[in-house]
Amino acid sequence: QVQLVESGGGLVQAGDSLRLSCTTSGRAFSIYYMGWFRQAPGKEREFVAAISRSSASTYYADSAKGRFTVSRDNAKSTLYLQMISLKPEDTAVYYCAARLASCADSGCHSDYDFWGQGTQVTVSS
């Protein structure tokens, strides 16, 4: 079992940058693939980005490519999401998640085992 706590959300203007963090406790962080998801009001939760255990592989939704960067620090048991050039459509609650099973090269969009409570990101125009 692993506990996940997101932080770093807030209210920013379009074009600004923001870095989200996900701190973990419990079972060894390095055994998990880690992912970021988001859910906007009235919409389903969607995949944003993911990263393999050693950071060798990263995965991005089309909406995140070129603007978002996922990273992790296994020594600090922390996952990050660096977001630049934020748009109003990026407004959502952002969740981090942990997955025990490895991801295929084709993607890492589902089958996560543990979830955080989320952090709100609001981008004003």
C-alpha positions as CSV (number, residue, x, y, z in Angstrom):
1,Q,0.0,0.0,0.0
2,V,1.2,3.5,-0.7
3,Q,-0.3,6.9,0.3
4,L,-0.2,9.7,-2.2
5,V,-0.6,13.5,-1.4
6,E,-0.6,16.0,-4.2
7,S,0.4,19.7,-3.8
8,G,1.3,22.7,-5.8
9,G,-2.0,23.5,-7.4
10,G,-3.4,27.0,-7.5
11,L,-4.8,29.8,-9.5
12,V,-2.7,31.1,-12.4
13,Q,-3.1,33.0,-15.6
14,A,-2.9,31.7,-19.1
15,G,0.7,31.3,-20.2
16,D,2.0,30.8,-16.6
17,S,3.8,27.7,-15.3
18,L,3.1,25.5,-12.4
19,R,4.8,22.5,-10.8
20,L,2.8,19.8,-9.1
21,S,4.3,17.4,-6.6
22,C,3.1,14.1,-5.3
23,T,4.7,12.9,-2.1
24,T,4.3,9.3,-1.1
25,S,4.6,7.2,2.0
26,G,4.3,3.5,2.7
27,R,5.6,0.8,0.4
28,A,8.8,1.6,-1.6
29,F,8.1,4.3,-4.2
30,S,10.5,3.0,-6.7
31,I,8.4,-0.2,-7.4
32,Y,5.6,1.8,-8.9
33,Y,4.9,3.2,-12.3
34,M,3.5,6.7,-11.5
35,G,0.9,8.7,-13.4
36,W,-0.9,12.0,-13.4
37,F,-4.6,12.3,-14.3
38,R,-7.0,15.2,-14.3
39,Q,-10.7,15.8,-14.1
40,A,-12.4,18.9,-15.2
41,P,-15.9,19.9,-14.1
42,G,-18.5,17.8,-15.8
43,K,-15.9,15.6,-17.5
44,E,-14.5,12.2,-17.0
45,R,-11.0,11.8,-15.5
46,E,-8.4,11.7,-18.2
47,F,-4.8,10.5,-18.4
48,V,-2.1,13.2,-18.5
49,A,1.3,11.7,-18.1
50,A,3.2,8.7,-16.6
51,I,6.7,7.6,-15.9
52,S,8.4,4.3,-15.4
53,R,10.1,3.1,-12.2
54,S,13.6,4.2,-13.3
55,S,12.4,7.2,-15.3
56,A,13.6,5.5,-18.5
57,S,10.1,5.8,-20.1
58,T,7.6,8.6,-20.1
59,Y,4.1,8.7,-21.5
60,Y,2.0,11.7,-22.4
61,A,-1.5,12.5,-23.5
62,D,-1.6,14.5,-26.7
63,S,-2.8,17.5,-24.8
64,A,0.3,17.4,-22.6
65,K,3.0,16.8,-25.1
66,G,5.4,19.7,-25.4
67,R,4.0,21.6,-22.4
68,F,4.1,19.1,-19.5
69,T,7.0,17.2,-18.2
70,V,6.7,14.3,-15.7
71,S,9.6,13.4,-13.5
72,R,10.3,11.5,-10.3
73,D,12.9,11.5,-7.5
74,N,13.0,8.0,-6.1
75,A,15.3,9.1,-3.2
76,K,12.6,11.6,-2.1
77,S,9.7,9.3,-3.0
78,T,8.2,12.2,-5.0
79,L,6.5,12.6,-8.4
80,Y,6.4,15.9,-10.3
81,L,4.5,17.4,-13.1
82,Q,6.0,20.6,-14.6
83,M,3.4,22.5,-16.6
84,I,4.2,25.4,-18.8
85,S,2.2,27.6,-21.2
86,L,-0.9,26.8,-19.2
87,K,-4.3,27.2,-20.9
88,P,-7.8,27.7,-19.4
89,E,-8.7,24.2,-20.7
90,D,-6.0,22.8,-18.3
91,T,-8.3,23.8,-15.4
92,A,-9.0,20.6,-13.5
93,V,-8.3,18.7,-10.3
94,Y,-5.0,16.9,-10.9
95,Y,-4.5,13.4,-9.3
96,C,-1.4,11.3,-9.0
97,A,-1.6,7.6,-9.1
98,A,0.6,4.5,-8.6
99,R,0.6,1.3,-10.6
100,L,2.3,-1.9,-9.6
101,A,2.2,-3.5,-13.0
102,S,4.6,-2.5,-15.7
103,C,3.3,-0.5,-18.7
104,A,3.6,-1.5,-22.3
105,D,5.4,0.7,-24.8
106,S,2.0,1.5,-26.2
107,G,0.8,3.4,-23.1
108,C,0.2,3.7,-19.4
109,H,-3.3,5.1,-19.3
110,S,-5.1,2.8,-16.9
111,D,-5.0,0.1,-14.2
112,Y,-3.7,2.2,-11.4
113,D,-3.8,0.8,-7.9
114,F,-3.6,3.8,-5.6
115,W,-4.8,7.4,-6.0
116,G,-4.2,10.7,-4.2
117,Q,-7.0,13.1,-3.2
118,G,-6.1,15.7,-5.9
119,T,-5.0,19.3,-6.2
120,Q,-7.0,22.0,-8.0
121,V,-5.4,23.8,-10.9
122,T,-7.3,26.8,-12.2
123,V,-6.1,28.8,-15.2
124,S,-7.7,32.1,-15.9
125,S,-7.8,33.7,-19.4
